[in-house]
Amino acid sequence: MTTDTLNAERRRLEAQRAGTEDWRLWGPYLSERAWGTVREDYSAHGTAWEDFSHDQARARAYRWSEDGLGGICDEEQRLCFALALWNGRDPILKERAFGLTGNEGNRGEDVKEYYFYLDATPSHAHLRYLYKYPQAPYPYDRLVAENHARSRTAPPFGLLDSGAFDDGRYWDVEVTYAKAGPREIHIRITASNRGPEAATLHLLPTLWFRNTWAWSGGTQHPTLARADAPDGAAWAIRTAHPGLGEYRLYGARPADLLFTENDSNAERLWGQPNPTPFVKDAFHRRVVHGEAGAVNPAGEGSKAAVWYVLDLPAGGSAAVDLVLSAEPLARPFARTQRVLDTRAAEADAFYRDLLPDADAEDARILRQTLAGMIWSKQFFHYDVERWLDGDRLPPPEGRKGARNRSWKHLKSSDVISMPDAWEYPWFAAWDLAYHCAALALVDVDFAKDQIEVLLSERFLHPNGQIPAYEWAFGDVNPPVHAMAALKVFRAERVQRGEGDEHFLHRVFHKLLLNYAWWINRKDTDGHNVFEGGFLGLDNISVFDRSAPLPPGYSLKQADATGWMAMFALNMVVMALELAREDHDYEDIAIQIYSQFLSVANAIGGHMPGAVSLWDEEDGFFKDLIVCPDGKVSRVNVYSLVGLIPLFATEVIDRRLLEHVPRFRALLTRHKGGKFQGSYICACPDWENARGEHLLALVDHTMLPRILQRLLDQGQFLSDYGVRSVSRIHAEHRHLGDLPGVGQALIEYVPGESNTGLFGGNSNWRGPVWMPVNYTLVQGLEKFHRFLGDDFTVPVPCLGGKHLTLKEIATLIADRLVSIYRPDEEGRRPVYRAQPVFHEDPHWRDLLLFYEYFHADSGQGLGAAHQTGWTGLLGNLVMRRYRRDVPEYWKSRSVEEVA
C-alpha cells in the first residue's frame, strides 16, 4: 500500500512516521486537572488533595504540569492554550474543571462538569471539544456539602441534580482546532445561548507558559507581549521561548488583552510578599472583582488572556476566530474557513475509511470513542528523585518515607495516554496496555511508542517491575504489556503489510526483565502458582488482597496465575516471530513454553502434592489459601478471578513453526497436552486442519463448564456484558470461616461500591468492565479459530441453543456495545439515570465513556470521562463490520484486526 492510496489523515501519520513532518508537536496534552496530584504534593504526610486544592489552583503556580478547559499545548508543555469563562454570577473565573477530592465526595474523586470530546484525528489536525457552562451561579459549595453529607449507599450528587441546567439556562461553548500545518493552528470558539432569555458570557481564550523558571535555576524567562496586528487581524500577541521559539496568536475580533505572570500569589496563599505585583490569579481579580491594577498595563508577561464580552439573545450564537502560528502571517484569517472545512471533511473521510458502511449509531460510537482516546493524551512530567528532595526547599521530616521512594530512577517528560484527563491525569500501567489496543486502530506508531515509554529505563525498575500508577508505582497490576506489544505488532502487520520486528526486538528484551520479576517475586515457593495482591481489581475479593495474611499463610491466586500464563504465551509467540529471522530466539521460546507447561501443570493440580486451582466439582477456577501446616482452603467465589485463566490462549500457525524444529519437537513431545506424566490443556485434536496448534490453560472439557456459568444470565452474563462477580452472590454471600481471614463475605454489587476498600470509588464486585470483557472476547475468538464451527456449546441464556465460540464472542461483544446503542425507545442504557441525554436535542448525541457499567441496567458509573480502556468499544464495534474493513485488513483474522 502506497501513500497515494491513503486518505489525507493517514498521509499525515505516515509523514510523522518518516520524520518529515511533526504533527505531534501540538496536541490535546493539557490536563483538565493538575491540582491534587502526587506530583504537586509537597506535604509532610502525602495528603495530596488537601496540599494543593482546587481553591488554590487559580493562584498557585504548578510545578509539574498545567490544566485548562479544552486546551492544547506543545508536546513538552512549554506553551499552553485553553478557555476561561465567566457567566457574570460565579464567585470565580472558570479556568479549569471542578470536582470533589477523595475526602469530599461520598465516592472518592468525582468531576462535577459536563464536557465532551466531540471529535479528533490522531495527528490532532482536527479537534473538537464542547463545554456546557451554567448561566446560574456554579454551585461549588453545594456540590461539596451535598456529597459530603451522603452515605456510601446513596448516589453521588451531580451538577444536573443541582438544577444548574434547568430550563436550558446554560452556554454551549465549543472549540475547534484545525491545523493548516504542524505549527499553524486555526481556532474557532463558538458560544451558544441555550437559555430562554438574553444572557452575557465573558469569554477569555488564554495563552501562557508553564512555569519552569521558578524551579530551575538559570532557566530563561519566556515572554508574551502585544504585537502589531497584520491585515485582517484586530490584535496580535507575540511569544518567545528559548526552546520553543517564537509564536504569534492572532484574533479576528477586537478584544481587551490582559497580561500577567504565571507566578503564585504568595500573599494570598501563604501571607508572604509577592515577587511581582502581577500574579497567576490576575485575570480572576480583573474580570470578577474589577481590579484594574491586577493586570500588567505594559502589555507583557508569561500569561495572557483575550477578554471578549458576548451579549447574545435566547438561542443566539457567536464565533471567535484565532490563529496560533510559529511563522508570522501577513493575512492570518485568509484561509481559516477553508482550513476548518477541509480538516473536518478529512476527519469524515478518515473515520469512513476506518469503518465503511457502518450505521449512523455505530459510526458515532466508534468516532466519539476514539476522539476520547486521542483527547486523553496528556503531558506527564515527574522526576521522582527531585520531587522527593523537595526541589528548592529541604523536604519536611515526614517526607523521608514518602510514596514512590523506591522509584528514584523514574523521570518522565512524556506524552502518555491517560485513563482520563481529570480523575486520572496520570498513567496507569495496565490501563495503558489496553489503550494501545484501541489506539492501534488509528495510530499504531503512537501505540508502539507508549509501550516503549513504559519499558524504557526511565520507567522500568532495575529489578524489572513496571510502575503501576502515580499514587503507588510499587503496586502490582496484571502483566498485560506483552499482550499489548503483540497486539500493536499484529495491528501494524495488518495495516502496512509487514510487522516492525525491530520494535518487537526492543520490547521483547525489556519484557523478559519483567517476566523474570514475576517469576522471582510473585511465585514465592517456586510452585508456578502465583500471588500478586489485588492486581488492579480493587475490591473484588472477600478481603484486601494487598494486605499480608498472618505469618505462615499464603494466597494462591487463579487470576495471578492466569495472567502469568497469558504473559508466558504472549512471550512464546513473540519469540517465535523473532525466530523467523534469528534462530537464537528458538531457545527462549522453548524455555518460556516449558515454563508455561509447568504453570499449567500446577494450576491443574497435576504436580505431586499439589491442589488444583480448578475445582472439578464446580467446574471453575478458584483461589486457594495455604495454611502453615500445608492444608489448603478453597475460596468459593465465582468472579473474574476464575475466568481469567481463559485469557491464556494462543494459536500457533505453520508460519511460526517453519524455522523452529526443536520447538516443533517440543510440541510433538507434549502432543495432546501430556506433560510430566499428566494430561493438561488437551484439546480434541493436537492440531487442526490448517496445521495450527492451540496453547491454552483451559481444555475442551473445562471450556463448556466455564461457559455454562458465563452464559447464564442468573450468573455472569447480563444484557450488557459479563459481570465481574457472579449474580449468585446476591444470595450466596457468606463463605464461612476462611483460615487466616475469619468470617468471609462476598456480595454481588452491580453498581457503585458499598465498601471503602481502595478508596471506595471503584468497584469490581459485579459491574461490567470493558477491558476484561474485551480480553474474554479475544480468547473465545482464538478458541474458535482452532476448534472451528463444529465445536458448539449450549447457551443457557438462549434456552440451551448451541452456538459456536465465534457466535458466543459476537453475542458478548454486541451486548457490550448495546450499552451505547439506543434501545427501542431511543434511550441509551449508559444514561439510564440521566433523562436529559434522551430528551434534549442539544444533549442527545453526546457520549461519555465511563469507567465501568451497572451490570443490571447498563448505566455508566465511576469516572465519567475515562475513555481509557473503555475505548475498547471501538475495537468491539469493529467486530460487527469485520467483513467491511479496508482491503488491506480483509485477509486477517478478527483478533488481529480488532
N, C-alpha and C positions, 0 to 999 in steps of 0.2 A: 504494500500500500504506500503510495507516494503522497507527499504533502499536497499535491494538486487535487487529490480526491477528497481532502478533508475540508470540513467547514471552517469558517474563519476562526472560531474559538479553538478548535483543535490545532490550527496552524500556529496560533499564539503559543499554545502549550509546547509544540514542537520547537518553536524558536527559543522558548525558555530552556528546554532540554539541551538544545545545541549551544546555548550561551550567547546567542546573537542578540537577544532582547531580554531585559529583566522585567518581566511583567509582575513578578512577585514583590518588587521593591515597595509598592504601596498596596495595602490591603486592609481588611476589617480587623486589624490586630489590636484594636483598643478595647479594653475590657469594659463591661457595664459597671464593674465594681473593682476597686483596688484597695479600699479600706477593709479592715477587719481580717486581713490575711496573715499567714505566718510571717511572710517576708516583712511586713510593716510593723510587726510586733517586737518592740524593744522593752517589754515589761520584764519584771524580775521573775514572774511565775507563769509566763506563757498564756496570759489572758488576752488573746489576740483581738477578739471582738470589742472588748472594753478599752484596750490600749489605743485603738485607732477606730473611732466610731464614725458613723455617717455624719453626725453633727460636726465633728472635727474636720471632715474631708474637704469642706469648702474653703477652710482657712489654713490647712496644714499641707505643706508640700510633701508629696510622696517620695519615698526613697527608691523604690524598685520599679514601679510601673505607674501608668496613668489610667484614668477612666473617663467615660463620657457617654452621651446619648447618641447612638447610631453613628459612631465615629470611625475614622480611619487614621492610619499613621504609616510611617515607613517601617521597614522590617526590623530596624534597630530602635524603633520608637524614639526618635530624636525630635521629630516634628509631628504634632497631633492636630486633628481637626474633628470637631463634634458640635452638636447642637446644645444651646442653652435656651430656656423658655421661662416666661413668666406670664401668668394669667391676670395680673393686677390684684390678686387676692391672697396669694400664697405668702407665708412668712419668709420663705427663702426662694432664691433663684433656682429653678430646676436645671441643674447641670449634670446630674447623674441619677441613676435608678435608686429608688429607696426600697429597703426591705428590712426584715427583722433579723437580728442576730440569733445565734443558737439559744441564748438565755432569755430572749424577749418573747419568742413565739411559743405556742404550745406544741409545735412540731419542728423545732430546730430552725435553721435558716429558711427564709422564705421571701422571695422578691414580691413586692406589692405594686406591680406595674403591669401595664398591657402594652407590649411592643412585639413586633412581628418582623421576621426576616422574610421579606416577600420574594426576593429573587437574588440570584448570584451566579456568576460563572467562575470557574476555578482560576482564571487569570486575573480576576477582580476587574476586568474591563467593564463589567456591568454589575451593579449592586443596588438593591432597593431595600429600604427599611421604613417601617411605619411605627409611629408612637402615638398613643391615644392619651391626650392630656386633658384632665377635667377642667371645666370652667369654674366650678365651685372650689373653695379652698381645699387644697390637698389635705386629707385627714391624717397627717403624720401621727399626732398624739393618740388619736382614737384607734388607729391600727395597732399600735403598741399596747394600749390599755386593754382592748378587747381580747387580743390574743393571749396576753399575759394572764388574763383572768380565766381563760378557758382551760379545761382539763384535757388530758391527752385523748380521751374518748370523744371529745367534741371536735367538729370540723374546724379547720382554720377559718379565720375571719378575713375576707379579701376585700380588694378595692371595689369590686362590683357590689358586694354586700353592704358597703358603706353608703350607697346611694350616690356616689360621686358622678355616675354616668346617667342618672335619671333624666328622662325627657330628652335624651340625646344632647345634653349640655356638655359638650366636650369638643376638643380640637383633634382632627386627624392631621398629624404632621408627618409628611412623607419626604424622605430624602433619596435622591437617585444620584449615583456616581457613574459616570461614563468616561472611560479613558480614551483620549484621542491617541495617546501613546503611553509608554511606561511612565513618563514624567509629566504628562499633561492630563489633568483630570477636570472634567466639566461636571458641575454640581448643580442640581436643581432641587430646591426645597419648596414644597407645596403645602400650604396651610389651608385647611378646610373647616369652616364653622359648621358643625353638625347640629347645633342648637336651634331652638325656635326663635331666637332673638339676636339682634346685632351684638357683637362682642369684640373685645380688643385682645390681641395677642402680641406680646413683646417677644420677638424672635432674635436671638443673638448667636449666629454662627461664630464659633470661637476657634482660634488658631493659637497654638502655644508650643513651647519647647518643654520636654521633660527636664526636670531639674537634675542636672548632673554636677553642676558647679559647686553646690553647697556641700557635696560629699567627697568629691575627688579633688585633692589639692592640685592646683596648677591647670585645671580644666578651663579652657577659654569660654567665656560667657557668650552664648549666641544672642542675636538681637532680632527684634521685629520693629519696623518703623514705617511711617507713612511714606508713600512714594507718589510720583506723578502718575496720574491716570491716563492711559493711552486712549485712542479713538474708540468710542463706544462703551467705555467704562466710566462709572461715576466716581470710583475711588480705587486705590491700589495700596497694598501692604507688601513691603519687601522684607524677606527673611534672609538671614545669613548665619550659617552654622559651619564650624571648622571641618566637620566630617561630611555633612550632607551637601554643603554648598549653598547656593542662593536659590530661593523660590520666590514667586510672587503670587499673591492672592488678589484677584480682581473681582469687582462687583458691578453688576449692570444697573442697579437701582441705588439712588442716594441713601445714605445712612450715616449715623454717628459712629465714629471709630473710637473705641475705648482701648487704652493701653495700661498695663501694669506689669509687675514681676511675678513669676511663678515661685514665690518665696513664702514661707509660713508667716502668718500673722502671730508673731511670738507674744505680742501684748495681749491679744485676746485669749490665746491658748494657755500661756504659762506666766503671764504677768511680767514679761521681760521686754526690754526695748526692741523695736523693730530695726533691722539693719537698713531698711529703706522705707519711706512712707507709703510706697505703692506695693501692696502685697496680694496674695492669691485671691482673697475674697473681695477684691475691689469692685468687681462688676456687680456682685450681690449688693454691696453697700450703695453703689451708684444708682442702680435700677430700682431696687426695692425700697431703699431708705433715702434716696435723693442726695447722697453725699457727693457733691461735685468734686471735692478735693480728694476723693479716694482714688481717682484715676490720674494718670500722668498727663499733664497738659502739653508736655513736649512731644507727645505722639510717638513714644517708643517704649520698649520693654521686652519681656520674654513671653508675654501673653497678650493677645489682642482679641477683642470682640467687636462685631459689627451689629449695631443696635437698630433693628427695624421695629416700628410700631405699626401693626396691621389692624385697621378697623374694618371689619367685614360684616356684611348683613347675614341674616339667617340663611344657611345653605351656600354662602359665598366662599370663594377660594381665591388665593393669591399665590403667585410663584416668585421666588427669589433665585436668580441665576448667579453663580460664582464660577470662577476658573482658578485652579491651583496649578501653576506651571513652573518648571525649572528654567525654561527658556523665556526671555522677555517676549511678549506678544504685542504686535502693533495693533491688532484688532481681535482681542481675546474672545469676543462673543460672535464672531462672524460665522462660525460653523457649529455653534453649540447645539442648535436644534438638529442638525444633520448627525452630529456625533451621538446624541441621545437616541435618535430614531434608529440609527444603524446598529448601535450596540444592543438595543432592545430586540431588533429583528434577528441579530446574530445569536442572541440568547435563545430566542424561539427556535432557531434552526438547530442549535446545539442540543437542546433537550428533545426536539422532534427526532433527530437522528439517533439519539440515545435510546428512545423507546417509540418507534414509529407505530402508528395505528392504535395507540392506547386510547381508551375512552377518556373523556374530559376529567373525571374524578381521579382516575389512577394517574393521569399525567400531572394533575395538580399535586397529589400526594408525593409523587416522585420529585417534582421540581422544588416544592417547598421544603421537603426533607433535605435535599442536597443543598439548598440555599442555607438552611440552618447549619449544616456541616461546614460550609465554607465560611459563614459569618462567625463560627466558633473557633476559627484560627486565632490564636492570641499570642502576643509577645509575652514570653515568660523569662523574667530576669531574676536570678538568685545566685549569689555567691555565698555558700553556707559558711565557709570559714570566716569571711569578712563580716557576715551577719552575726555570727557567734562572738566575734571580737568587739562588736558594738560600734563599728565604723569610727567616727571621730572621737567618741567618748568611751571611757572604760565601761564595760557592761556591769550591771548590778550583780551582787554576790549570787543571787538566785539563778542567774543565767548560766552558771557553770554546769548545771545539769539540764540545760535547755534541750528541747526536742531536736532531733536530727544531728546531735553532736558527733555521731559516728559516721557522718557523711560529709566531712570537711572537703573532700575532693570534688563535690558536686558544684559545678559552675555552669550556669546557663544564661545565655542571652539569645534565645531562640524563639522562632515562631512555632508553636505547638498546637495541635488540635486538642481543644479542651472539651470536657463534658458540656459545659455551657459557659457563658461569659459573665454571669453574676454569681450564682451559688457556688460554682466550681470554676473560678478563674485561675485554675492551676491544673496541671496534668494529673491524670490518674492512669497508672500504667496498664491495667488490664482493660480499662475503658478504651485507651488509645489503640490497643491491638484491634479491637472491633471497629473503631473509627476507620482504621486503614482499609478494612473490607468495604466500607461504604465509599470512602474517598477514592478507592481504586477504580470505581465505576467512571469517575470523571477526571481524575488527575493521578495516574499511577505513579508518576515521578515524585509528587509530594508525599504520597503514601509511603513510598520507599524511604524517602528522607526521614519521615517520622520514626520509622523503625531504627534507622541508623543513628538518629539522635539519641534514642533511648538506650542503645547499646554502645554508645561512644564512651571513651574513657572519662568524659566529663560527667556521665550519669552512672554507668555500671560500676558497682562497688568492686574494689580489687579482689574481694572474695567471690565475686560472680553474681551477687544478688542484684536484681533490677529494683530500683527505687519504686516504692508503691505509690505515694502521693504526698503532697506538701506537708500535711499535718503529721505524717509519720512515715518517713521514707522506709523505715525498717520493717513495716508491716508486710505480711505475706499475701500476695494476690495470686490467683491461678496463673500457671505458666502457659500463657496463650500466645506468646510472642513468636514462637516458631510457626505456629498456625498462621499468624498474620503475615510473616515473611513468605511462607509458601503461597499464601493467598495472593499477595501482590505480585509475586514472581509469575504465578499462573495467569493472573489478570493481564500482565504485560505481554506474555506469550500469546494470549488470545488476541489482544488488541494490535500488537505490532508484528505478529508472526514469529517472534523469537523471544525467549526469555533472557534476562540480564544475568548471566552466570557470574559476572564479576560482583554484582550485588549479592548473589547467593553465597559466593565465597566469603565475602567480608562478614556478613551477618552470621553465617554458619559457625565460624570460629568463636565469635562472641557468645553465641547461644550455647556452644559447648561449655563455656565457663559457667553459664547459668545452669546448665544441665548438671554439671558436677556439683554446684552449690546445693541443688535439690537432693541429689543422691547422698551427699555427705551430711547435710544439715537437717533434712526432714525425714530421713529413714534411720532413726537413732540406733535401732538394734540390727540393722542390716538385713532385714527380712523382706525387703521390697514391698512393704505396706507402709504408706506414707501418712505423716501428720501434716500440719500446716496452719492450724488455728482456724480463724473464721474465714479465711480465703476470700475476703470481699463479699461474702454472703451475709454479712451483718448478723441479724438476729434470727437466722433460720433454725438454729439448734435449740435444744432444750436447756442449754447453759452456754455461757460465754466461752467459746472455744479458743479465744485468745488468752484466757486466764489459765494458769497451770493447774492441773489436777493435783491432789495430795501426793506426797512423795511415794514413789513406787507404782503409781497408776499411770497409764498412758492411753491415749485415744488413737485408734487406727481408723482413718477416715476413708470412706468409699469415694468421696469426691476428690480428696487429695490424690488418692491412688489412681482414680480415673483420669484426672488431669495429667498426672505424671505419665501414665501410659500413652495418652494422646500426644504429649510432648515427645516421648520416645519415637512414636510412629512418624510424627512430623519430621523429626531429625533423620530417621531412616530414609524417608522419601527424598529429603534434601540431599543426603549423602549419595543416594543412587543417581539423582540428577547430576551431581558433580562428577560422579564416577564415569559418566559417559565420555568425559574429556580427560579425566585424571584418575587413573586406576587406583591410586593410593586411597581414594575415598571408600573403596570397597571394604577395607579393613574396618573403617569407622562404622559403616552400615552394618557389618556383621556384629561388631561389638555392641552397638546400641540395640539391634534387634534381639540379640541374646539377652540383653537387659530387659527388654520388653517381655520376652518369654518368661523370664523369672518373675516379673511383676504379675503377669497373667497367671502363672502357677500359684503365686502367693494369694492373690485376691480370690482365686477359686478354691483355696484350701487344699491344694494338691501336695504341698510340701509336708514332710513328716512332722507331726505335732502341731501343724498349723490349723487354725479355724478359719473357714472361708468367710469372706465378707458377703458372699452370695448366700442368701437364706433360701435353701432349696424348698422348704415347706411353703414359704410365702412367694417365692419367685421374684425376689427383689434384693438389691444390694443395700446393706445397712452398715453403719459404723459399729465398731467394737470398742469396749473398754476393757483393757487388760489390767488385772489386779496384781498386787505384789507377789501373790503365790502362783501366778501364771494362769489362774482361771480367767475366763472371759465372759463378758455380759453383752448381749446384743442390744443396741439402741433401736427399739422398734418404731422408727419414724419413717413415714413414706413422704419423701421430699425430693427435691432436685439432687440431693446428696446421692440418692440411689439411682438416678437417671444419668448422671454424668459419666459413668463408665461406658455408656453408649457412644460417647463422643470419640472414644479411642478406636477409630476406624479409618483405614486407608486401603485403597485399591492399587495394586502394583501391576502395571501393564507390561506387555512384552518389550516395549521400547526401553523401559528402565532396566530390564534384565539382560539386554544384549551383550553388555561388556562386563558382567559381574558373575563369572562362572562359579566362584566359591560361594557367593550369596545364593545363587540358584541351587547349589548343592545343599546349603543350609535349609532352604525351603523344602527340598526333597526329603531331607533327613527328618524334618518335623512335619511331614505330609499328614494332613488331616488334623494337625494341631497336637501331635504327640510330642511331649517334652518331659524328659526325666521320668519316663515310665508312666506318665499320666496323659490323658487327652484333655486338651484345653482349646477353646476357641475353634472347635471342629465344626465346619460348615458342611452341608451335604456333599459338596464336591471340593476337591483340592484346588482345582482351577475351573473357570467357566469356559464356555465355548470360544471366547475370544483369547483364551490363554492368560487371563488376568487372575491374580491372587488376592484374596481378602485377608488383611491383617486386622484382627479385632479382638477386644476383650470378651465381647458377647458373641455367643454362637447361635445357631439356628434353633436350638432348643430353649435358650434363655429369652431370645428376642420376642417370640409370641407371648410369653408370660409377662414380660415387662409391658408390652404394648396393650395387653388386656387391661392393665391398670391405667396406662397412659391415655387410652382412648375411651375410657369410661367417664361420662360426664358427672357421675357421682364421686369420682376420684380426682384425676389430674386434669382432664380436658374440660375447658369451658368454651363458651361461644366465642371467646376472644383469645384463644391460645392455650398454652399449657401452664397450669398453676405451679407455683414454686413449692407449695405444700399440698398434699392430697386433701380433698374435701372431707375425707373420712374422719379427719382430726377435728372436725366441728363437733363430733360426738365422742370420739375416742381420744380424749385429751390426756388422761392420766396414764403414765407409763410405769408406775410403781417406783420402787426404790432402786436407783442405779448406784453401783459401787463407786465410792469416791465423789458422788454428786448428791445423793439423797433423793428425796421425792422429786420425780421428774414430770414436767408438764409441757405439752406441745399443743398449741392452738392453731386452728385454721383461721387466719385473719385476711380476708380477701382484699381489704383496703388498707387504710393507714395503720401504722404500727400502734400497738397498745402497750408497748414496753419502752423503757428508756435506754435499753441496751444500744450502744453505739450512737448515742445522741437522740435516738427515737425518731429521726426524720427520714428513716429508710427502713423498709420492711420486706423481708423475704419469706414471711410466713403465710403466703397464699397468693399475693398478686402475680400478675403476668409480667415477666421481664423479657425484653426483646433479645438480649444477647444469647441467653441460654436457649431460648426458643429457636433462634436462628441456627445455633450450633447443632441442636437436635435435628432440625430440618436437613441440614447438610449431612449429618450422619446417616439419616434414613435414605437420603439420595445415594449415598455411597453403597449402602447395603443393597439397594435396588440395582445399582449398576452391576454389581457382582451376581446377585441372585436372580435378577430378571423378573419377568412378568409371571412366571409360573409359581413364584413364591408369594402366597397371599395369606392374610390373617383375617379372622373375623373382627369386625369393628363394633364394639358394644353400643356406641352412640348412634349407629345406623341399624340397630336391630340384628346385629350379627352378620350383616352383609360382608362378604370377603372383598378386600381391596389389596392391590399391590402396594409395595412400600412407596413407590413413586406417588400413587394416589393418596396415600396417607400423608406424605410430606406436603403435597399440594393442599390437602384438607387443612393442615395446621397453618400453613403459610397464608391461606385465604382468610382464616379466622383472625389471624393477627392483623392483616391489612384491613379487615372489616371494622376494626376499631375506628378507622378514619373514613370509611366509606359511608355515605348517607344511607340510612335504613329506608324501609318502605314509606315512612312518614317524613323522610327528608332530614332526619336528625342523625348527627354523627355520635356514636356512643361515647367517644372521648370527651364530649361536652355534656354528658348526661345531666349534670347539675348546674349547667350554665345556659339557660334558655336564650340569652341574647345572641349566642352563636348560631342559633337556629332561626331566630325571628327577625333579626335586624340585617338588612342587606349590606350594611357597612361592616358587619362582623362575620357574615355567614361563610365566606370562603377563606377565612384566616385560620391557619393551623398552628397549634402549639404542640411541641413534641415533648412529652412528659418522661419522667424518669422511669415510671412503671405504671401499671394499669389495674384497676379494680377487676378481680377475676370474675365477678358475677354480673357486673354492669358494663365493663369496658371503660369506665370513667378514667381520665388521666389523673395521675397522682404524683406526689413528690415534686421535684424541681420542674417547673413549668416550661422552661426553655432548654431542657437537657437533650437537645437533638442528639449529641454524642452517639452512644451506641443505639439509641432509638432510631438513628439514621439508617440502621439496617433495614428499616421499612423499604428503603429504596431498593435494596437487593431482593426483598421479598416481592415487591411489585414487579420487578423484572421477570420473576419466575412465571408469572401469568402470561407473559408475552415472549417467552424464550424462543419461540419459533419465528418471531418477528424482529429479532435483533439484527444489527447491521451484518452485511455479508461476511465480514472478517471475523464475526463471532459465531456464525452458524454451525461450524464444524465441531464446536467444543461442547463438552458435557455441561449440564446446568450448574453443577457445583463449581466449575471453573469460571463460567460467565458471571454468576451472581453470588 
